[in-house]
Structures are given as C-alpha cells and as structure tokens.
Amino acid sequence: MAKTRIAVAGAGLIGQEHCKLIAASDAAELAGIADPAPAARGYAASLGVPHFDDLETMLDETGPGGAVVALPTGLHLSAGRACIARDIPCLMEKPVAATLKEAFELARASEAAGIPVLVGHHRRHSVDIRLARETVASGGLGRIVTVSGMSWVDKPDKYFDVAWRRQEGGGTLLINLIHDIDCLRFILGEISRVSAFTSNAVRGLDVEDTASVSFEFESGVLGGFTISDAVASPYSWERTSGQALYFPHQPENYLFIGGRDGALEVPTMEHWHHGAGGGDWQSELFRETLPLDGSQTYENQLAHFLKVIDGDEPPVIDAEDGARTLAVLLAVKTAAREGRVVEVAEMLEGL
Ligand SMILES: NC(=O)c1ccc[n+]([C@@H]2O[C@H](COP(=O)([O-])OP(=O)(O)OC[C@H]3O[C@@H](n4cnc5c(N)ncnc54)[C@H](O)[C@@H]3O)[C@@H](O)[C@H]2O)c1
C-alpha cells in the first residue's frame, strides 16, 4: 500500500519528533519540512526531504495527504487556514491556537470546509489515559468523588533561551498544564469552575513557573492539581508513563482518581478496592493492576492521524474540543490573575 505523505511545518523541539516518527513509520512518509531557521535546511537534507522556508509553498509544491503544524502557537490559526484552504487535514500542535477567538475561528473553518483538524493533545492516545477514562466510564471506581494530580519537572535554563517561552503564553500553564487539563476533561468530563494561584518566584521570568489549581467538574467532582517546571521529581505524566518522547521512564504515579468504590493511580494503573464484600476506612483494601496494551502514545497518535486523513475516523480531539480545553486553561489564568473563582462558561461568552 502507498504510504501517506505528510509535510511538517516547524522543525523545532516537537516538529523534529514528528519528523522522526513519520520517517520511521511503515504507513507514512515525510513529504517535506518548512522552517526558515538556518538549521532546518540541513535537517531536511539529513532526512533526504525537500526544505521550504514557508508552509504555503511546501503545501503547494509537495501536495501532501496531511500536514503537521508544529509552529509557535501564534502561527497556528494562519497555518490551519492554509491547510484547510488546500483541503489538507492537519495535526495541529497544542494549544490549538493563541486565543479562544482564533481557536473557534479555526474550528469553524474546519467544519465549514469539512477538512479535519486533529489537535496534538497526544495523551488522548496514551494507553494509561484511555484506560483511566474507560475505568471511570464503566463505573469501576463507583461514583467519582475527587481527583488529584501533579506535574513537577525541572526544565533546563537553556529551554528558556527561546524568546516565546519567556513571554506571555510561554509559561508552564499554556505549555504543560493544558495537557493535564485536557486529560482531566477526557477522563472526568467538563470542568465548570476553577480557582488558582501562580508564581514566577523561582525562575524570575515574566511567565509563571509554578501553579496550584482547584477544579469543580460539572459532575460535582472536586479536584486539585499542582504544576511546576522548576522541581526535580519523577511526578509528571512524561516521566511516570514511559510514553513521552525524550524523557526517561521512572515508574511512579502522577494522577490519583478517587471514587466511592475504589481509587486508581495513573499510570501504574493500580486499582485499590475493598473486594466483593465491600468495606470502609478500617477494613483491608486490595490492589489490582489493570493491564495496559503496551502501545506507544505518539505512534498511536500518528496512526490515528492517518485514519483521520483517510476519512476513516473523526479526530479524537478536533479544533472545537481543543478550544474547550483552552477555555479551561484561560479560566485558570484569569482566576490566578484576578484572585477569584472563574466559571469556564465566562471564557466562552460571545464565542
Ligand atoms: N504535544 C507536545 O508534546 C508538544 C511538545 C512541545 C511543543 N508543543 C507545541 O508545539 C508548538 C511548537 O513548539 P516547540 O517547542 O517545538 O517550538 P520551537 O520553538 O522549538 O520550534 C518551532 C519551530 O518553528 C519554526 N518557525 C517559526 N516561524 C515559522 C514559520 N513562519 N514557518 C515555518 N517554521 C517556522 C522555528 O524556526 C522553530 O524551528 C507549540 O505550539 C508548542 O506548544 C507540543
């Protein structure tokens, strides 16, 4: 079977990972790379694919089946529009766009043209996150009461040499917490209200390095999440899952889901429960490990994108769904900035 040709815009940190995954795939091949940075030309040559300075020229000259947009977030809307105008489905890195207005604009353009946009919230393709969602949905934990999670990582100082990462939108909320929020929505349903504190005290940059967030879900579930890019620890999905690109695997947990009948640790998938006889806080709890299928998150994402391109599956997360994750993230930022509880619906007013 002919391989699906995929072009990649932006050959930076994540763009290069997409290039490697496509190049290694049996079902896809790299059609070209667009990136004006001086190093990108040599990078494209090293992979034996054509190089372009801009996305539009690459799309016109290579006519790919799909495109990966791994550009700075401020360029997502225009890049998405360029793909849609040429009937080319795209895998749009997260956040789907820089603002909610832009995100919904992209969602509407995608819907009107019938050209899918898959948002790069890759954890939706991760076996642990999928199993957590299924366990909750099947009632395996009983009525869900609470959730608690953390993402504590230590980014190197040189990570912040890239200007956009030091500016509004480049902090750990929009870069990292947005994935955790997307997972929480995916596993537990819509979030209705948030409150939050943020701090830039450790790195002293304009953007936050640390935050603590409280969530209320539409279901009534209450939860909390702490995040920092300045902590040496194993407690993040990236490290604990062994699923993330360019991170060592340190088996631990980063997310704890609590229900009336049991609790689940993610990603070790330890399911704690009282057994058939039931019990309470003074009786024994049994630990059962739920089996994972061993597949790899980013490979699963690429496989899904190929099905989206072929029209065999709708995007697991489309531009509108990505916009709803962005809305929660912006509610968190607003809550921290204004020191108040923020309804997510407030972010969506007028959109
Ligand atoms: N899903 C994930 O795991 C993940 C991980 C990292 C980043 N991201 C997201 O991916 C996007 C890119 O992040 P990054 O960390 O790779 O950024 P980066 O700065 O490392 O790379 C961006 C690249 O885009 C290139 N570029 C800039 N303007 C361009 C243009 N007009 N046309 C073509 N190329 C252009 C730059 O030269 C650079 O090489 C961001 O939206 C980010 O939030 C997602």
The ligand as an ORCA input file, in Angstrom:
! r2SCAN-3c Opt
* xyz 0 1
  N       2.482     17.877     22.032
  C       3.682     18.039     22.536
  O       4.256     17.123     23.124
  C       4.386     19.349     22.372
  C       5.698     19.469     22.854
  C       6.366     20.674     22.635
  C       5.729     21.718     21.983
  N       4.445     21.572     21.561
  C       3.776     22.681     20.844
  O       4.326     22.696     19.528
  C       4.498     24.038     19.063
  C       5.974     24.259     18.778
  O       6.695     24.127     19.977
  P       8.270     23.814     20.007
  O       8.608     23.664     21.446
  O       8.591     22.726     19.060
  O       8.813     25.198     19.458
  P      10.261     25.501     18.842
  O      10.489     26.948     19.056
  O      11.263     24.518     19.339
  O      10.039     25.200     17.278
  C       9.239     25.990     16.444
  C       9.872     25.978     15.057
  O       9.026     26.713     14.175
  C       9.888     27.445     13.280
  N       9.143     28.561     12.696
  C       8.923     29.789     13.207
  N       8.193     30.528     12.343
  C       7.949     29.743     11.263
  C       7.231     29.921     10.044
  N       6.586     31.065      9.778
  N       7.172     28.878      9.173
  C       7.797     27.720      9.429
  N       8.501     27.489     10.572
  C       8.561     28.482     11.477
  C      11.040     27.885     14.154
  O      12.184     28.223     13.377
  C      11.258     26.646     15.023
  O      12.204     25.770     14.443
  C       3.940     24.942     20.153
  O       2.596     25.236     19.866
  C       4.024     24.069     21.402
  O       3.068     24.418     22.391
  C       3.782     20.409     21.726
*
